[in-house]
Amino acid sequence: KALWPEDAVLNHVLVEGGTIPSIVPERAVLWFFLHARDREAVHTLRGRLHELAEETAQKTRTRVEMQILSSTRHWLINKSIAGLLHEHLEEEPTPESTQPERELADALRLAFDVEGEPLFFEGTLPPVYTDERVLISDDTAEASWITPRGGFLVACFPLEVPSHTWQWTASASSSFAHKGMMRAARTLTKTALELMTNKNALEVARREFDAVRGDVIYESPLHAELGPFDHLKPPPR
């Protein structure tokens, strides 16, 4: 059995590693992001990571401390709310891209040597429910274990432009991103209004939530002393 599953992802950055070249630092700080299929897998792999750190500390005669800054579960999908969102999304007219918007999208794609003609889909795709893992962290996933949660995506960036890049950031201030944002806002507003005024729709979503969650009792994966947005702060120096 592999010590580290192939479907797990570990990202890290060296926050502090010394101040003077050729001098062994008194202290070093590493910040890790660990992604796995579910919380249990993350817990197991985090334990393995801690073991590796302890083994290294023993060999180097140093001491290691580990601090959890943030932790979220996988999404608990609620098809009832997802269906409502999709209905209201289809009611919204799909924005048509202009020639300057297409040129901007193509220029951003070319920065990553994307081959082929730019693909522009102007419409609404059918909803798809899958258990395939998504390598992102989302606080709403944690909330989905407390109350029914729904979500959807709108096109606000060019296809095949990866996230966490300046091209992605540039897309956020574009006119086509603004169009997508406004369409999403109207969809959310209509869905929220229906859930507030349609008691049956709310009860259906709640019954599905209770059935899918089962007898799981929610427990926060974070320490009680952690406040909001503490996960955005690097480990203390």
Phi, psi and chi 1 to 4 in degrees:
 res  aa     phi    psi   chi1   chi2   chi3   chi4
   1 LYS       -  131.2 -175.6  177.8  179.7  178.9
   2 ALA   -67.0  142.5      -      -      -      -
   3 LEU   -72.0  -23.8  -65.2  177.3      -      -
   4 TRP  -135.8  108.3 -156.8  -92.8      -      -
   5 PRO   -58.7  148.2  -20.9   32.0      -      -
   6 GLU   -66.6  -27.1  -67.7 -176.2   -0.9      -
   7 ASP   -88.4    3.8   60.9   -8.9      -      -
   8 ALA   -93.2  147.1      -      -      -      -
   9 VAL  -124.8  133.7  176.8      -      -      -
  10 LEU  -127.7  116.3 -176.6   67.6      -      -
  11 ASN  -111.2  147.0  -55.4  121.5      -      -
  12 HIS  -150.4  161.2   75.7  -79.2      -      -
  13 VAL  -142.6  143.9   63.0      -      -      -
  14 LEU   -86.1  104.9 -178.9   61.1      -      -
  15 VAL   -76.3  -40.4  177.8      -      -      -
  16 GLU  -144.9  125.0 -178.1  179.5  -20.0      -
  17 GLY  -141.3   26.2      -      -      -      -
  18 GLY   113.4  165.0      -      -      -      -
  19 THR  -122.1  -16.6   56.9      -      -      -
  20 ILE  -130.2  129.4  -57.4  175.8      -      -
  21 PRO   -60.5  148.8  -21.2   32.3      -      -
  22 SER    70.1    4.3   78.0      -      -      -
  23 ILE  -111.6  126.9  -57.8  -60.7      -      -
  24 VAL   -66.2  121.3  177.9      -      -      -
  25 PRO   -71.0  150.0   27.1  -35.1      -      -
  26 GLU   -70.7  -24.9  178.5 -177.9   -1.0      -
  27 ARG  -148.3  144.0  165.0 -172.7  168.4   92.5
  28 ALA  -136.8  143.4      -      -      -      -
  29 VAL  -128.6  126.1  178.5      -      -      -
  30 LEU  -116.6  141.8  -76.3  167.2      -      -
  31 TRP  -119.3  122.2 -165.9   -0.3      -      -
  32 PHE  -113.7  143.8  -68.5   92.2      -      -
  33 PHE  -115.1  123.6  -80.5    4.1      -      -
  34 LEU  -117.8  123.7  173.7   58.9      -      -
  35 HIS  -117.9  135.4  -58.5  -94.1      -      -
  36 ALA  -148.6  179.5      -      -      -      -
  37 ARG   -65.7  -38.4 -178.1  171.0  -63.9  -83.4
  38 ASP  -149.4  177.1   50.2   44.2      -      -
  39 ARG   -65.0  -36.6 -176.0 -173.7  173.8 -167.4
  40 GLU   -62.4  -41.3  -70.8   71.5   23.2      -
  41 ALA   -66.0  -40.1      -      -      -      -
  42 VAL   -61.9  -43.5  169.3      -      -      -
  43 HIS   -60.9  -42.5 -179.6   73.4      -      -
  44 THR   -64.7  -45.9  -60.7      -      -      -
  45 LEU   -69.9  -33.2  -65.0  175.5      -      -
  46 ARG   -64.4  -37.7 -171.8  171.0   64.5 -124.9
  47 GLY   -63.6  -39.9      -      -      -      -
  48 ARG   -65.2  -40.2  177.8   53.7 -177.9  154.9
  49 LEU   -62.3  -40.5 -176.7   63.1      -      -
  50 HIS   -65.1  -39.1 -161.4  179.7      -      -
  51 GLU   -61.0  -44.3  -69.9  176.1    1.9      -
  52 LEU   -62.9  -38.8  -67.2  172.5      -      -
  53 ALA   -65.6  -40.7      -      -      -      -
  54 GLU   -66.5  -40.1  -70.1  -73.9    0.5      -
  55 GLU   -62.3  -42.0  -67.3  173.6    3.3      -
  56 THR   -65.7  -39.5  -57.5      -      -      -
  57 ALA   -63.1  -40.5      -      -      -      -
  58 GLN   -64.1  -40.6  -68.4  178.6    4.5      -
  59 LYS   -69.2  -30.9  -66.1  178.1 -178.9  178.8
  60 THR  -101.2    3.2   56.5      -      -      -
  61 ARG    56.9   45.0  -62.6 -178.8 -179.4 -179.9
  62 THR  -122.3 -179.9   56.4      -      -      -
  63 ARG  -123.1  141.8 -179.8  168.1   53.9   87.3
  64 VAL  -121.6  140.6   61.4      -      -      -
  65 GLU  -127.7  140.7  -64.2  178.9    0.1      -
  66 MET  -121.7  134.5  179.8  174.2  -71.3      -
  67 GLN  -129.3  129.6  178.7 -176.0    7.7      -
  68 ILE   -90.4  119.5  -60.2  176.6      -      -
  69 LEU   -95.6  -30.2  -62.7  177.1      -      -
  70 SER  -159.8  152.1  177.1      -      -      -
  71 SER  -160.8  132.8 -179.0      -      -      -
  72 THR  -135.4  151.3   61.4      -      -      -
  73 ARG   -83.0 -177.7  -66.7  166.8  173.4   79.4
  74 HIS   -81.6  164.5   57.4  -73.8      -      -
  75 TRP   -67.3  140.0  -78.6  -53.9      -      -
  76 LEU  -101.5  103.5 -167.9   63.1      -      -
  77 ILE   -72.5  137.0  -63.5  175.0      -      -
  78 ASN  -118.6  102.4 -169.3  -75.5      -      -
  79 LYS   -67.9  -27.1  -64.7 -178.4 -179.9  179.2
  80 SER   -63.7  -50.2  -59.5      -      -      -
  81 ILE   -69.0  -37.2  -66.2 -177.8      -      -
  82 ALA   -60.5  -38.2      -      -      -      -
  83 GLY   -65.9  -40.9      -      -      -      -
  84 LEU   -63.2  -44.0  -69.2  176.7      -      -
  85 LEU   -59.7  -42.7  -74.6  165.6      -      -
  86 HIS   -65.9  -39.9 -175.4   74.1      -      -
  87 GLU   -59.9  -46.0  -70.5  177.6   11.1      -
  88 HIS   -73.3  -28.8  -68.6  -58.7      -      -
  89 LEU   -66.2  -39.8 -178.2   64.0      -      -
  90 GLU   -67.4  -26.5  -74.4 -170.8  -46.9      -
  91 GLU   -70.0  -24.5  -66.3  172.0   -2.4      -
  92 GLU   -80.4  134.6  -71.5  -65.6  -40.6      -
  93 PRO   -64.8  136.7   23.2  -32.7      -      -
  94 THR   -78.0  132.0   56.1      -      -      -
  95 PRO   -64.1  141.7  -17.0   30.0      -      -
  96 GLU   -97.3  132.2  -65.0 -176.5    1.2      -
  97 SER   -79.4  142.6   57.9      -      -      -
  98 THR   -91.3  167.9   63.1      -      -      -
  99 GLN   -61.9  -45.2 -175.7   60.1   31.5      -
 100 PRO   -60.1  -35.5  -25.7   36.0      -      -
 101 GLU   -66.5  -39.8  -71.2  172.5  -18.0      -
 102 ARG   -65.9  -38.6  -70.8  172.3  176.8  -99.6
 103 GLU   -66.6  -40.3  -67.7  174.8   -2.7      -
 104 LEU   -64.1  -45.4  172.5   60.8      -      -
 105 ALA   -60.8  -40.9      -      -      -      -
 106 ASP   -66.1  -40.5 -165.3   26.0      -      -
 107 ALA   -63.8  -39.5      -      -      -      -
 108 LEU   -68.1  -36.0  -65.3  174.0      -      -
 109 ARG   -67.7  -39.1  -68.6  173.0   71.4 -106.8
 110 LEU   -63.2  -23.3  -70.7  175.3      -      -
 111 ALA   -62.6  -18.0      -      -      -      -
 112 PHE  -113.6   18.6  -64.9   93.3      -      -
 113 ASP    54.4   40.5  -63.9  -34.6      -      -
 114 VAL   -74.5  124.7  177.2      -      -      -
 115 GLU   -88.3  158.2  -62.2 -179.5   -5.0      -
 116 GLY    91.3  169.5      -      -      -      -
 117 GLU   -73.1  145.1  -68.3  -64.7  -37.4      -
 118 PRO   -59.5  138.4  -20.8   31.4      -      -
 119 LEU  -102.4  119.1  176.1   61.6      -      -
 120 PHE  -117.4  115.0  -70.8   88.8      -      -
 121 PHE  -108.4  116.4  179.2   83.7      -      -
 122 GLU  -112.4   91.6  -64.5  175.2  -18.7      -
 123 GLY   176.1 -161.6      -      -      -      -
 124 THR  -127.0  122.8  -56.9      -      -      -
 125 LEU   -78.8  150.8  -65.0  173.1      -      -
 126 PRO   -67.6  151.0   24.6  -34.6      -      -
 127 PRO   -66.6  143.7   24.2  -33.0      -      -
 128 VAL  -130.1  127.8  176.4      -      -      -
 129 TYR  -110.6  126.7  -55.7  102.8      -      -
 130 THR  -147.9  154.7  175.8      -      -      -
 131 ASP   -96.7    6.9  -68.4  -30.8      -      -
 132 GLU   -63.6  140.9  -69.4  -64.5  -38.1      -
 133 ARG   -70.7  148.4   66.3 -168.7 -179.7   96.8
 134 VAL  -120.6  120.6 -179.3      -      -      -
 135 LEU   -83.4   57.6  -63.2  179.7      -      -
 136 ILE  -137.2  159.9   61.5  174.7      -      -
 137 SER  -110.0  137.8  -62.2      -      -      -
 138 ASP  -146.5  124.3 -169.6  -33.1      -      -
 139 ASP   -63.4  -26.3  -69.0  -16.5      -      -
 140 THR   -68.5  -20.3   66.4      -      -      -
 141 ALA   -64.1  -40.6      -      -      -      -
 142 GLU   -65.6  -40.7 -166.1   67.3   16.4      -
 143 ALA   -65.7  -26.9      -      -      -      -
 144 SER   -68.1  -12.8   71.2      -      -      -
 145 TRP   -92.3   -2.9  -72.4   82.9      -      -
 146 ILE  -106.8  -35.4  -56.7  173.7      -      -
 147 THR  -151.1  156.4 -169.0      -      -      -
 148 PRO   -55.9  137.6  -25.5   34.4      -      -
 149 ARG  -134.2  140.7  175.1 -100.5 -172.4 -151.5
 150 GLY  -132.3  157.9      -      -      -      -
 151 GLY  -158.3  164.6      -      -      -      -
 152 PHE  -158.3  169.3   62.9   99.2      -      -
 153 LEU  -122.6  145.4  -61.8  175.4      -      -
 154 VAL  -124.7  153.3  -66.6      -      -      -
 155 ALA   -75.5  116.4      -      -      -      -
 156 CYS  -131.7    4.9  -68.9      -      -      -
 157 PHE  -151.0  157.7   55.6   89.6      -      -
 158 PRO   -68.0  146.9  -19.3   32.0      -      -
 159 LEU   -60.3  137.2 -173.1   67.6      -      -
 160 GLU    73.7   11.7  -61.5 -179.7   -9.3      -
 161 VAL   -93.3  113.0  170.8      -      -      -
 162 PRO   -69.8  154.7   24.1  -32.2      -      -
 163 SER   -72.7  169.9   58.4      -      -      -
 164 HIS    60.2   36.4  -56.2  -74.5      -      -
 165 THR  -129.1  162.7   61.8      -      -      -
 166 TRP   -68.8  -26.5   71.0 -100.6      -      -
 167 GLN   -66.3  -38.6  -70.2   85.4   -5.8      -
 168 TRP   -64.8  -43.4  177.8  -75.8      -      -
 169 THR   -63.4  -40.6  -58.0      -      -      -
 170 ALA   -63.4  -33.7      -      -      -      -
 171 SER   -63.8  -31.8  -59.2      -      -      -
 172 ALA   -64.0  -26.2      -      -      -      -
 173 SER   -97.9    8.3   61.1      -      -      -
 174 SER   -83.1  164.6   66.4      -      -      -
 175 SER   -70.2  -33.1   56.4      -      -      -
 176 PHE   -72.2  -28.6   56.0   77.0      -      -
 177 ALA   -69.2  -38.3      -      -      -      -
 178 HIS   -63.9  -40.5 -179.4   78.4      -      -
 179 LYS   -61.3  -44.0  -67.1  176.1 -177.9  177.3
 180 GLY   -64.6  -39.9      -      -      -      -
 181 MET   -63.1  -43.1  177.6 -172.0   67.2      -
 182 MET   -67.8  -37.0  -64.8  -54.8  -62.9      -
 183 ARG   -65.4  -40.8 -175.0 -173.9 -176.9 -157.3
 184 ALA   -65.8  -39.8      -      -      -      -
 185 ALA   -63.5  -42.0      -      -      -      -
 186 ARG   -66.7  -37.6  -70.7 -170.6  -65.3  -92.3
 187 THR   -64.8  -44.2  -60.3      -      -      -
 188 LEU   -63.2  -41.4  -72.4  171.8      -      -
 189 THR   -63.6  -45.3  -59.0      -      -      -
 190 LYS   -64.2  -40.9  -70.2 -178.9  178.5  179.1
 191 THR   -67.6  -42.5  -54.2      -      -      -
 192 ALA   -62.0  -40.8      -      -      -      -
 193 LEU   -63.8  -40.9 -179.4   60.7      -      -
 194 GLU   -64.9  -41.5  179.5  168.6   -4.5      -
 195 LEU   -66.9  -29.0  -70.4  171.6      -      -
 196 MET   -80.8  -23.7  -71.9 -171.1  -67.7      -
 197 THR  -110.8  -15.4   56.6      -      -      -
 198 ASN  -110.0   95.9 -173.0  -21.4      -      -
 199 LYS   -61.7  -36.9 -176.4  178.4  179.3 -179.9
 200 ASN   -63.7  -43.1 -179.5   65.3      -      -
 201 ALA   -62.0  -39.1      -      -      -      -
 202 LEU   -67.9  -40.0 -168.4   60.2      -      -
 203 GLU   -67.1  -38.3  -70.0  177.6  -13.2      -
 204 VAL   -61.9  -44.6  169.0      -      -      -
 205 ALA   -63.6  -39.7      -      -      -      -
 206 ARG   -67.8  -40.9  172.6   58.4   65.1  173.2
 207 ARG   -64.3  -40.7  -74.7 -162.8  -62.1  -91.4
 208 GLU   -63.6  -42.9  179.3 -173.9  -13.5      -
 209 PHE   -59.3  -47.2  169.2   76.6      -      -
 210 ASP   -63.6  -37.8  -68.8  -23.1      -      -
 211 ALA   -70.0  -41.7      -      -      -      -
 212 VAL   -73.5  -40.9  174.3      -      -      -
 213 ARG   -70.6  -31.1 -171.4  179.5   66.4  164.3
 214 GLY    67.1 -138.1      -      -      -      -
 215 ASP   -93.7   15.3   57.5   -2.8      -      -
 216 VAL   -68.1  126.8  174.6      -      -      -
 217 ILE   -98.3  122.8  -61.2  176.1      -      -
 218 TYR   -67.7  133.4  176.3   78.5      -      -
 219 GLU  -133.7  130.5  -66.2 -178.6    1.1      -
 220 SER   -67.1  135.0  174.0      -      -      -
 221 PRO   -80.1   -3.2   29.7  -33.9      -      -
 222 LEU  -103.9  158.0  -60.0  179.7      -      -
 223 HIS   -71.2  148.2  -62.1  -63.0      -      -
 224 ALA   -62.9  -28.0      -      -      -      -
 225 GLU   -79.2   -8.4   62.6  -89.7   15.6      -
 226 LEU   -76.1  130.5  -78.2  178.1      -      -
 227 GLY   -98.3  175.6      -      -      -      -
 228 PRO   -57.7  137.0  -22.3   33.2      -      -
 229 PHE    69.7    7.6  -56.1  109.4      -      -
 230 ASP   -62.6  -25.5  -79.3   -5.8      -      -
 231 HIS   -69.1  -16.8   65.2  -75.2      -      -
 232 LEU   -83.6   -9.9  -63.0  176.3      -      -
 233 LYS   -93.1  137.2  -56.3  173.2 -176.2  177.3
 234 PRO   -66.9  161.4   24.9  -33.4      -      -
 235 PRO   -54.2  143.4  -24.6   33.3      -      -
 236 PRO   -63.7  147.1   23.9  -33.4      -      -
 237 ARG   -80.3      -  -66.5 -180.0  175.9  -85.8
